[in-house]
Amino acid sequence: MIKTFTKTGLLGATALAVLATTAMAEDSADPIKIVTNNWTSQLVLSNVVGQILQAQGNNVEYKSSDTQLQYTALAAGDMDFQVEVWEGSQAESFEKALANGAVDLGAHEAVTREDWWYPTYMNEMCPGLPDWKALDACAGKLATAETGSKGRFVGPPADWGKHYSERIQALKMNFQEVPVGQAATLWAELQAAYDRKEPIVLFNWTPNFIEAKFEGQFVEFPTYEAACLSDPKWGVNPDAVYDCGAPAKGYLKKAGSKQLAEKWPKAAAILKKVNFTNPQIAAAAAMVDVEGMTPEDAAKKWVTENEAVWKAWLQ
């Protein structure tokens, strides 16, 4: 669904007055199409960026997209800006998009990790954790009626492109991936298990509000190398790819369309300077997932409380 907002957006009067001092008359009046995805921090940060651009005089549209297909749209110019490009789940699609015309707009200060995760209390249930072999030996304790004798791994939405079923097969694990439809279901599953101190292993990532609410650890799989994704001879299984974990310190980048700098040069200059840290992203997600705010209102609050941060992007 496309959301279009007026130029006044959701910013407070004081913030709007500051932003208006550097209006962008040279930019096209056409809307800059900002991609929105199905996880909280991305929605909040997209709205932060959108509200700032609107206050600068730009028109903005928010366009929801599949996590992988968005890169085809960016390369084709059907969408113009993505604020969160995660190395662990999007690197392959991102690289293809760059080869087809999309633009790398630089990295955030934040570093990322996306992988299997479990609550710390499971260390007593499964000796040897966080090693993946210890988890596999403990698969029976994670079995459900749905997975039979196999342990259940609560996986991310299928469009996030994580290849976890392939990893399970490559490492010959006694697990079955059960993907959820949306990120909120992951947290509901975790909360239910956490309250009862029941074993659970699920997809998680950082930066994320989860790290401030629950104690837990990432499972340690064979160390990631790029060859793991394409060369079967690499790694513990010489006949399969995906026999490794995700990058432990992955990048978080921004991506744009080729037309972004051509049609909206001043907006593009701001977007290149947009930069979030791990704590900032985790706090942005918590406003929605813990405090219950909408992404739009969370973005408004973030802008109000972080004026020194975004004013630097306008210089």
TABELNOR-V171003 format. One record per residue. N is the residue number from 0. PSI is psi in radians with two decimals (* if undefined). OMEGA is omega in whole degrees, 0 to 359 (* if undefined). Layout:
N_PSI_OMEGA ; N_PSI_OMEGA
//
This chain:
0_2.40_180 ; 1_2.29_175 ; 2_2.25_179 ; 3_2.29_182 ; 4_2.78_176 ; 5_2.96_184 ; 6_-0.44_179 ; 7_-0.35_174 ; 8_-2.43_184 ; 9_0.23_184 ; 10_2.67_174 ; 11_2.88_184 ; 12_-0.70_181 ; 13_-0.83_179 ; 14_-0.69_181 ; 15_-0.67_180 ; 16_-0.70_179 ; 17_-0.79_182 ; 18_-0.63_186 ; 19_-0.25_181 ; 20_-0.25_181 ; 21_0.81_184 ; 22_2.65_188 ; 23_1.24_184 ; 24_-0.42_185 ; 25_-0.33_184 ; 26_2.70_178 ; 27_2.60_176 ; 28_-0.18_177 ; 29_2.60_181 ; 30_2.44_171 ; 31_2.15_185 ; 32_1.89_181 ; 33_2.23_181 ; 34_2.40_170 ; 35_2.49_182 ; 36_-3.00_187 ; 37_0.72_168 ; 38_2.70_197 ; 39_-0.89_185 ; 40_-0.66_181 ; 41_-0.68_180 ; 42_-0.74_181 ; 43_-0.84_182 ; 44_-0.63_176 ; 45_-0.72_179 ; 46_-0.59_174 ; 47_-0.90_181 ; 48_-0.78_181 ; 49_-0.75_180 ; 50_-0.68_179 ; 51_-0.76_179 ; 52_-0.70_178 ; 53_-0.72_180 ; 54_-0.34_176 ; 55_-0.08_179 ; 56_-0.02_179 ; 57_2.62_170 ; 58_2.53_185 ; 59_2.45_169 ; 60_2.42_174 ; 61_2.16_184 ; 62_2.01_180 ; 63_2.46_182 ; 64_2.65_168 ; 65_2.49_186 ; 66_-0.62_180 ; 67_-0.74_183 ; 68_-0.34_179 ; 69_-0.50_183 ; 70_-0.54_172 ; 71_-0.72_180 ; 72_-0.69_177 ; 73_-0.76_180 ; 74_-0.58_181 ; 75_-0.13_182 ; 76_0.21_177 ; 77_-0.34_172 ; 78_2.77_190 ; 79_-0.41_184 ; 80_2.36_173 ; 81_2.15_185 ; 82_-0.35_183 ; 83_1.72_173 ; 84_1.88_184 ; 85_2.19_182 ; 86_-0.75_188 ; 87_-0.52_183 ; 88_-0.22_188 ; 89_0.00_187 ; 90_-0.77_183 ; 91_-0.81_179 ; 92_-0.64_179 ; 93_-0.81_180 ; 94_-0.69_178 ; 95_-0.68_180 ; 96_-0.70_178 ; 97_-0.67_179 ; 98_-0.35_183 ; 99_0.24_172 ; 100_-0.24_176 ; 101_2.87_186 ; 102_2.32_174 ; 103_2.05_182 ; 104_0.27_174 ; 105_2.93_185 ; 106_2.65_170 ; 107_2.87_172 ; 108_-0.51_181 ; 109_2.50_171 ; 110_2.70_190 ; 111_2.77_169 ; 112_2.37_180 ; 113_2.07_181 ; 114_-3.06_176 ; 115_2.52_187 ; 116_2.60_181 ; 117_2.69_177 ; 118_2.55_184 ; 119_-0.54_182 ; 120_-0.28_179 ; 121_-0.22_178 ; 122_-0.57_178 ; 123_-0.53_181 ; 124_-0.55_186 ; 125_1.44_181 ; 126_2.40_180 ; 127_-0.25_174 ; 128_2.58_16 ; 129_0.22_180 ; 130_2.38_185 ; 131_-0.51_178 ; 132_-0.63_177 ; 133_-0.66_176 ; 134_-0.75_181 ; 135_-0.66_178 ; 136_-0.36_183 ; 137_0.18_187 ; 138_-0.64_182 ; 139_-0.56_180 ; 140_-0.24_180 ; 141_0.14_180 ; 142_2.60_178 ; 143_3.03_177 ; 144_-0.56_181 ; 145_-0.60_186 ; 146_-0.03_179 ; 147_-2.21_181 ; 148_-0.14_182 ; 149_2.60_174 ; 150_2.58_179 ; 151_2.18_170 ; 152_2.07_181 ; 153_1.80_187 ; 154_2.95_180 ; 155_3.00_174 ; 156_2.50_187 ; 157_-0.54_184 ; 158_-0.04_178 ; 159_-0.16_170 ; 160_0.79_187 ; 161_-0.30_177 ; 162_0.61_182 ; 163_-0.56_176 ; 164_-0.65_176 ; 165_-0.65_177 ; 166_-0.76_179 ; 167_-0.77_180 ; 168_-0.75_183 ; 169_-0.63_180 ; 170_0.01_178 ; 171_0.82_181 ; 172_2.64_179 ; 173_0.98_184 ; 174_2.80_173 ; 175_2.29_177 ; 176_2.34_174 ; 177_1.65_184 ; 178_2.62_176 ; 179_2.93_179 ; 180_-0.46_180 ; 181_2.78_185 ; 182_-0.61_183 ; 183_-0.52_179 ; 184_-0.58_176 ; 185_-0.82_184 ; 186_-0.57_176 ; 187_-0.73_177 ; 188_-0.78_181 ; 189_-0.80_182 ; 190_-0.76_181 ; 191_-0.78_179 ; 192_-0.70_183 ; 193_-0.71_181 ; 194_-0.58_182 ; 195_0.02_183 ; 196_0.74_177 ; 197_2.63_180 ; 198_2.43_177 ; 199_2.47_171 ; 200_2.28_187 ; 201_2.92_176 ; 202_2.37_177 ; 203_2.95_180 ; 204_2.84_173 ; 205_2.39_9 ; 206_2.51_184 ; 207_2.64_180 ; 208_-0.36_184 ; 209_-0.67_184 ; 210_-0.36_178 ; 211_-0.23_186 ; 212_-0.58_184 ; 213_2.54_174 ; 214_2.22_181 ; 215_3.12_183 ; 216_2.67_172 ; 217_2.52_173 ; 218_2.41_180 ; 219_1.86_176 ; 220_3.03_174 ; 221_2.40_186 ; 222_2.36_183 ; 223_2.40_164 ; 224_2.62_184 ; 225_-0.59_181 ; 226_-0.40_180 ; 227_-0.51_185 ; 228_-0.24_187 ; 229_-0.34_185 ; 230_1.85_180 ; 231_-0.49_182 ; 232_-0.34_178 ; 233_2.47_169 ; 234_-2.97_189 ; 235_-0.37_177 ; 236_1.87_184 ; 237_-0.02_182 ; 238_0.16_185 ; 239_2.66_171 ; 240_3.05_180 ; 241_0.46_178 ; 242_0.86_180 ; 243_2.99_175 ; 244_-3.07_178 ; 245_2.87_176 ; 246_2.30_181 ; 247_-0.40_177 ; 248_1.21_183 ; 249_2.81_178 ; 250_2.78_167 ; 251_1.93_186 ; 252_3.11_173 ; 253_2.60_180 ; 254_2.60_179 ; 255_2.92_174 ; 256_2.81_177 ; 257_-0.61_184 ; 258_-0.19_183 ; 259_-0.93_181 ; 260_-0.46_182 ; 261_-0.72_184 ; 262_-0.53_184 ; 263_1.16_187 ; 264_-0.67_181 ; 265_-0.66_176 ; 266_-0.72_179 ; 267_-0.64_179 ; 268_-0.66_177 ; 269_-0.78_184 ; 270_-0.54_176 ; 271_-0.50_182 ; 272_-0.23_179 ; 273_2.26_187 ; 274_2.09_179 ; 275_2.61_177 ; 276_2.93_177 ; 277_-0.87_181 ; 278_-0.63_180 ; 279_-0.72_181 ; 280_-0.75_178 ; 281_-0.72_179 ; 282_-0.65_179 ; 283_-0.74_178 ; 284_-0.66_182 ; 285_-0.55_178 ; 286_-0.60_180 ; 287_-0.91_189 ; 288_-0.36_178 ; 289_-0.82_183 ; 290_-0.27_176 ; 291_0.29_179 ; 292_2.82_171 ; 293_2.74_176 ; 294_-0.64_180 ; 295_-0.79_180 ; 296_-0.61_176 ; 297_-0.69_178 ; 298_-0.72_178 ; 299_-0.76_179 ; 300_-0.72_180 ; 301_-0.76_180 ; 302_-0.74_180 ; 303_-0.68_186 ; 304_-0.14_185 ; 305_0.73_183 ; 306_-0.70_181 ; 307_-0.55_180 ; 308_-0.97_187 ; 309_-0.43_177 ; 310_-0.54_178 ; 311_-0.50_180 ; 312_-0.33_184 ; 313_-0.12_184 ; 314_*_*
//
